[in-house]
Amino acid sequence: MVVVTAYATVYTAMNIWLSGLAVRPWELFPVVWAFTYTAFGLGYLVGVVFSMSGAQLAVVLLGFASLGVSGIPGGPSVVGQARSLDGRGAWILAISPLHWYFSVVLTKNFRFVTQPE
């Protein structure tokens, strides 16, 4: 827990300082902490299932898979992914911690967007 909290604290401080997000630090920290806790947990789960070298490779591949289904620009659309696999593609989106992180941060950031006049 100490490592997760330390990572979330440093990441939140750097993200608020270097990015253009309008999200307040006390709103971003719980999101970063939950994402980090989930990513570490998935890594430990994979570490139990596979051997040491296999687990390291599996966690890297899991990270790339999570990035691939996160809905980032240039990738497949979220709607297209959700409709894939006979409508079961939403399950893949639901297990991606990066997708949840981007969704929450963007939702919190959009409250500061104003309509053009």
Secondary structure, 3 states (H helix, E strand, C coil): CHHHHHHHHHHHHHHHHHCCCCCCHHHHHHHHHHHHHHHHHHHHHHHHHCCHHHHHHHHHHHHHHHHHCCCCCCCCCHHHHHHHHHHCHHHHHHCCHHHHHHHHHHHHHHHHCCCCC
